[in-house]
Amino acid sequence: MSSPRKSVLAMALLSMLSEQPAHAYRLQQLIKERHKDEVVNVAQRNSVYQTIDRLLRDGLVEVQSTGRTENRPERTVYQLTASGASTLREWLHTMLAEPAREFPEFPAALAFLPTLGPQQALAALTERVKALEDKLSALDAELKEVASFLPRLFLVESEYQRDVLEAELKYVRSLAADLAAGRLDWRPPL
């Protein structure tokens, strides 16, 4: 049998189930309530259900119960299996220890920057600077507020995001300044 396929969403769901059994909709709610949707994509509820189905097929979760309360739809409550707990620890170790080969949009757009003209590129980068400043300001405010009642251990992903945002902002400002000053050669290579 092949190893279960690792994904950020699968890891998050297993982690939530390590706390207590829950149904898929509650898992999605918990991720959002805890603001983990900043690092785990749960925008589409269907992806949560599909991932739960895959975890079930892989033996990482199992059905604890199925029931209906009042006029709500029938809900299946899932719980973590021993294999799921072991896999969760393995995935977390790997995700923390080994840098993954990821393909975010921004570096890809930078790779094809010459496709735009210098003025278009500068306009886009200037917009990004403003968006990054706004995001950084909001994250700083959120960190300050949440740090008043949560231990730092539960904020480390936000600290990381803040530092990455700050580094990106510094880079984009520098790139925009170089572009505005004409320090980037826009001529295509021979």
Buried (B, 14 or more C-beta within 10 A) or exposed (E): EEEBEEBBBBBBBBBBBEEEBBBBBBBBBBBBEBBBBBEBBBEEEEBBBEBBEBBBEBBBBBEBEEEEEEEEEEBBBBBBBEBBBEBBEEBEEEEEEEEEEEEEEEEEBEEEBBEBEBEEBBEBBBEBBEEBBEBBEEBBEBBEEEBEEEEEEEBEEBEEBBEEBBEBBEEBBEBBEEBBEEEBEEEEEE
